[in-house]
Structures are given as structure tokens and as C-alpha cells.
Amino acid sequence: MKKSINNSSIAFVVLLLTAFLSSAISAQHLISSKAGFVNHVSGKVYILRQDSEDGEQGRASLGTQMREGDKLSTVTGSYAEVLLNPGSYLRLNEMTEVRAVKTNLNQVQFEVIKGSVILEVGEMIDKKSLIELTTPHGALFVIKDGLYRIDLKNEMTMVAARQGEIYVGTREEVLANKAFKIGRGKVAQLTGTPTPILAKLNQDSVDGFDTYSFGRAEKLMAANAMALRQSRNSKSLAYGWMFDASTSCYTFIPRRGVFWSPYGFGFFSTWNNCYTYSCEYGYPYDYGYGYGRGSSRGSGGSAGGGGTTVPPRVVAGTDRAPVRRQIEGRRIDSGSGWGSGSSASQGGFSSAGSSSPSSSASRSASNPSSSSTISAPSAPTRSVSEAPHAATTRRQQ
């Protein structure tokens, strides 16, 4: 009898410890202290350390932290994504090389040496914390949310503003509102002359790099939903980066309750907010533009969920309205369950919702550590992996 009681007591203690550890693990929130953290690689991506004695490159991977002076490069058929300040990403096309000039989050600066990059900028809280990209034909500055593509071509640099505004000039000129502005829907040709040549952007022009960038944006949205699903907490998670093991990347937790990315994807800070926008049924890709799982797999090509064609301008990010409408249209109608879209309010966040999701509707949460971890995966030999700092605090909504 005593043996039976002891076994039951041990089992109960183990259960309590498991619950405690699950809560602690899901509370771990990873916040990057420096820009230049490699969040994703596809194919062979290399890093050359500024202090390398022999000048030999090493392989970069998830978890590689660029230091000031380091160069990151891709080869044919490879791509990379680098975290800047929270909510902002620098993506590298194949045959591209960039150098980290300043990695301080208050003054991010990267040099584009060759190739093409896409800069996705989100939640710029401090307008003085500019993101700067230097090119052979001029310096570029971003002070607000947006999506920008920069292509180095022979004797010129092409700068396309798909969302937001990007400026050409000096830091002082930007802060004094005297820099040359490239507005949304415009493309500029930089040749080193004082006044760039402006033209209207072809909104339907996309290539494999655009497809990669759109796919990454969609994956980050899915990672946000999965990380919040594991937390199942009504309180807001801390602003910054959070690692989701199910998607093998860091995702963005916004400062506000909801943030709409330049592509139109929704990012949330609490599970309740996320659930209101149908995240429970949104893993990994059956929301967004609404074409089913794998919807972004093609530059205007067929989607994996039923063969529907994704419009090129949606993949390019020049038209984000359809993605946002699709997510907002699937809010929960507090009166009749899932909304059809006609009754959903547009253009802003509404907290209308119902009770927390039932266990039958959700994926199994038997592995509580699958959505967050305290350290990033190790990088391969000759590259340094430095995980962002962990913070266990949460803030009230």
C-alpha cells in the first residue's frame, strides 16, 4: 500500500515539474542584441570574418552572428536571410555579397557589395534609428515600414520601393528632410549623379528571389502563430525575436497587439489576438492569400494547395491588400463562430472573439519545448554562432 502511495506521489511530483518546466520554456523569449544574425540559409552561404588571418571563408548557417566588418555571400542557387532590428530582415539573392558595417540596433548599416537584396522593414518605432544600406552609387536610408529591392547592375544601382519610402543621400539630409525620396511604386536608377532617375515600378515583375522572399515572410507568419500557440497565454510576450523549433527560425513578436507586415501577413503578440484571426487553423500555410498549404511556391505559378495561381504582384509585395483581407476576413465572429469575411471589419484590429480554442481543434502540445529554446543551433566550423540574449519577462497587454 505504501509503495503504491509513494509511486503515486512521485508521479504527481513529476507531473508538476513537467508543467512548471513547460511554462518556463514557453516563457523564454529571445531578443537579438545585434543586427546581422543569420536566420535562414538555402544552399551554400559563406561568411568571411573581418579578423580572418588566412582570408578563408567558412560556412554560415542558422545561428551565425555577423560582426562588424564580416562579409556574407551566396553562390548560384543559394539564398540567405539576416535579422536586423526586430521586425526587419535583409534577404540575399544568389551571387550576392554584403558586409556588416554597424550592427548596433540603433544604427544598423550594411554595405551591398554585389548582387541583389530585399529589405523588409517592420515596426520602425524610433524614426532616428535609421537602417542604412550603402551601395557603389549612393547611400540608402529607411525610416518607416516598407519593402525594398536593391539590384547592383554593372554601372548602376536599381532601387525599387514596393512598400514605404526609401531615401538617397546622407544621414543628416534624411533627418533634415532634404534627401531624395523614392516613394512607393517607384524605381530609381542610381549612377552616382546628384539626382537619380525615377520611373514607375512594374508591379508584376517577379523572379525566383521574389518568390524566396515572399515564402520567408509567409513562413515567419506561421512561426509566429506556432510560437503563440505553444504559449497559450493571454499576456503579451516580450517584444523582439522568438525562436520556433517547428519552423526552425526566429519569428517576430510585435510591440503592438497586431502588426501587418509589408507583404500583408499578420504578426501578433498574444495567443488571444492570434486566435481571433484564426491562427488555430492557420498552420502552416492555409491562410494568408488563401490558396492552401504551400501557397507561395512560385512566382505567379501554381500553389501547392489546389493549383490556384498567386498573382505576381502579391509575390512581389507591391500589393499586400489581398493577403491582409484574407486574414482579416477569417476572424472569429463572436455571434456565430467563424466569420465568412463579409461581417469582419477591415483596416484595424478588433478584439471580438470567443473563448480559448478547444483541444480537439488544436494540434497536440505534448512537446512544450518545441516552440522556443534558450540557445540557437550551433553554426558549422569557421563561423561563430551566437544566440540572441534570452529574456524571461513578459509585459502586460
N, C-alpha and C positions, 0 to 999 in steps of 0.2 A: 504493500500500500504506500509506504514512504517512498519507495523507488518510483512509483507512478506519479506521486505528487512532485517529486524532485524533477522528473523528466518534464512534467507539465510546466513547472516553474521556469526551467531552463528554456523551454520552447517559447514561453511568454516573454522572457527577457530578450531572447534573440529577435523576436518579432518587434519589440520596442526599439531595439538597437537598429534594426533594418529600417524602421520608419524614420528614426532620427537621422540616420545617415542619408537616407533618400532625400529628406528635407534639406539637409546640409549641402548635399551635392547639387541639388537643383537650385540652391541659392547662390552657388558660386557664379560670379559674373566677371567676365574677363574684359578688361578695359585696356586698350593699347595705349602705351605711353609715348610711342614714337610712330611717325609715318614710315612707310616702307616695309611693312610686314607682308610677306607673300602669303596670300590666302588661297590661291589655286594655281596649278600649272597643268597644262595639257601638252604632252610631248616633252621634248628636251629643252629645259630652260637652264641658263647658266648665270653664275654670279662671279664677278671679279672684285675681290676685296681691294680697297684703296691701299692697304698696307701689305699686299701680297708681295713677297720678296722675289718670287720667281715669275710673276706675271701669269701664272696658270689659273684657269677658270675652274670652279667647282660647280657641281650640280645644285640647283636651287629646288626647293620643294615647299609644301605647306609647312609653315613654321620658320622659314628663313627670314631673319630680320636684316634688312639693309641698313648699313651705317652710312654716315655722310661720306661721300666720295666713292662709294661702291657702285658698280655698274651691273645692271641686269639685262640679259639679252636672250632672244629667242632665235630659233633656226626655222628652216622650212617645215611647215606643218605643226608648229607649236605656238601656244598662247600662254599668257600669264595674267594674273590679277593681283594687284598690290593695294593694301589698305592705306588710306591717307588719314584724315581726321574722321571721326565717327560719321558714317553715312556716305562717305566719299571713296571712290575707287579709281585707280588708274589701271587700265587694261592694255596689254601689249599685243599687237598683231605679230604674225610670223615675220622673221627677219627684221626685228626691231631691237633697239638698244636704248636704254635710259640710264641716267646717273642721278643718284640721290645727292642733292646739294645741301638742303636743310630738311631735317626730319622732325624738328620741333613742331608740335601740333598747332602752335600759334603762328607759325610762319613756314608753311610747307612749300618747298621748292624742289622741282625735278627738272632735269635737262633731257630733252628728247634729242638724241644724237643721230639716229636714223630710224626709218620705218614709219609706223603709224600707231597712234594711241587713241583710246577713247577715255575721256574723263567724265565720270558720273559723279555729280556733286549733290549732296543732300543735307538739309538742315544746317545751313550756314547761320549760326546764332550770332556770332560776333563779326560784324562787317569789316573790322580791321584785321581779322585773321585771314588774310588772302591766301589763295592757293595759286602758286606761280609755276608756269611751265616755260622754260626758256628754249628757244629754237635757234637755228642758224640765222634766221631772218627777223628776230624780234622776240621780246618777252610778252607772255600772255598772262592775264590775271583774271581770276574768277572770284566774285564777291557774293554770289547768290546761287540758289539751287539751279541745276541745269545739266545738260548733256552735250558734250562737245567732242568732235573728232578732229584730230590734227594729223596731217599726212605730209611727210617730207618727200618732195619730188624734185630731183635734180637741183635747179637753181631757184626753187621757190618752196614756200610752205603754205599748204592749204588748210584753212581753219573754218570748220563748219559749226554753227551754233544751232543745234537741233531743238534744244530747250534752253531757256535762260539767255544770259548775256555774257560775253567774254570781251576783255579789253586788251588792246595793244598799246604798249608804252612803258612807262616806269612806274614803280610803286607810288612815288609822290604824285605823278599825274593822275593815277587812278583815284587816290584818296582825295585829290582836289577836283575830281570830276572833269579832268582835262584830257583823259586818254581817249584813243579812238575806239568806239564801241562797235562790236559785231553783234547785232541783235538776232533774236530768234528767227529762223527761216532764212538766214543769210550765210553765205560762204565768202571768205576773203582770201585773196591771193597776196601773200607777203613776199616781197623781193628785197627788203631792206630799205625801200624808199619811205619817206615820211608818211605818205598816205596810201594805205593798202587799197587794192582794187576789190570792190564789193559786187556781188552778184546774187541772184535768187538761188536758193538751195533746191536741188532736185530731191523732193521728199520721198520718192520711190526708189532711189538708187541704194542698193544694198549689196553686200558681198559676204563671204564667209566670216570675216571678222565681226561684222554687224550681228550675224547670227550667233556667234560665240558670246558677244557682249549681252545680247538680249537673253540668251539662255542662262548666263550667270545671274543676271538681275532676277530672273524668274526663280532660279534655284535659291537665291538668298531670301526671297519671299517665303519659299517653302521652309527654309531653315528657321526663319523667324516663327512661323506657325508651329513647327515641331518643338522648338525650344520652349515656347509658351505653353504648349500642350503638356509638356513634362512638368512644368512648374505648377500649373493649375492653381494659381494664386490670384486673388482679386487685387492685391497690391501691385504697384508698378515696379518692374525690375529697373535696376540702375541703368542710366543712360550710357551707351557705349557699345562695345563688341561682346558677343556671347558665342561660345563655341557649341555647335550642334554636331554630335558624332554621327547622327544618321545621314547627314548630308556632307560630312567631312569638311566643314568650313566654318568660319566665323560669320555671324549674321549681325544685323544692326538692330539695337533696341533704341527707339527714338526718345527724345526728351519729352515730346508731347504724347498724348494718348494714341494718336494715329499720325503717320506720315506717309504721303503719297510720293513715290519715287519719280524721277523724270520719265521713266517708262510707264508710269501709272500703277505700279504694284503697291500694295498696302503693307506697311510695317507697323507693328503695334507694340505697346509697352506692357499690356496686361492680357491675360487669357480671356477675361470677360470682353474686352474690346475686340479681340481677335475672333472670339466665338460669335459675337454679334454679326461679324462679316463672314460667317460660315467657314471659318478655318477648320472646323471639325471635319468637314467633308472636302477639305482643300489639299490633302496631301497626296502626291507632291505637286501635280500639275493640272488637276481637274478644275481649277478656277483660273482667274486671270482673264485671258481672252476668251476662254470657254470652249476651246477646241479639244478638250480631253487631255489625257496624260501625254506628256512629250510634245506639247503644242508648239514649242518654239524651235523645233528641229528643222529649220530650213529657211532660207532667205526667200520667202514668198513661196515655199514649197509645201508639200503635204505634211499635215500634222500626224502624230502617232496615234491620236485618239479617234480617228474616223475619216481621215483623208481630206479634211477641210483645209483650204489654203489660207495661210496667215498673210494678211496684206503686207506688202513690203514696208510701207511707211510705219506700221506698228513695230516691225522688227527693227527698223532703223531708229525708232524712238522719236520720230518727227510728229507723230500723232499718238498721244497717250490716252486720249479720251475714251476709246473703246475698251481698253483694259480696265480703267477705273470704273467705267459704267458697269462692266460685267461684275466686278467685285461688289460694288455698292448695290447692285440690283439683286444680290443674293443675301442681303441682310435678313435677319430673323424678323418676321412680322409678329409682334408680341400678342396679337389677337388671334392669329390663325396659323402659327408655325412658320415655315419657310416662306419668305416673300417671293413673289414671282418677278418682282422688279418694277412693276407699274406703281406700286404703293411706296416704294423706297424713295426717301428724299435724296436729292442729288446735291453734290458740291460740298458736303461737310459731314462731320462725324455726328452720329446720333447714338445715344446710349440705349435706345429702345432695344429690349431683348427679353429673354426668358431666363429660366433657371439654368444652372450649370448643366452641361451635357451629360447624358446618361452613359454608363459604362458600356452598354451594348452598342452605342453609336460610335464609340471611340476605339482607337487602336489600343492594344494592350500596353500598359505602362509597367509591366513586370520588371523591366530593366531601368530603374530610376536614374542610372548614371549615363544613359545613352545620349542625353541632350546637352550635357555640359561637362567640362573637365577642367582641372586646375592647371594643366600644362598642355602646350601644343605638342603635336608629334615631332619627333626629332628630325632634323634635316640630315641629308646624306653627308658623307665625308667631304671636307674642304668648304663647307658652308656652315654658318653658325645659326642655330635655331634658338630663338629667344622668345618665349611666350610672353604675351602681354601680362601686366600685373593683374592679380585677382583682387576683387573687392567683394565682400560678402554682404554688404549693406544693401538694403532696398529702400526706396523712397515711397512715401505715401502718394497715392494717385491724386 
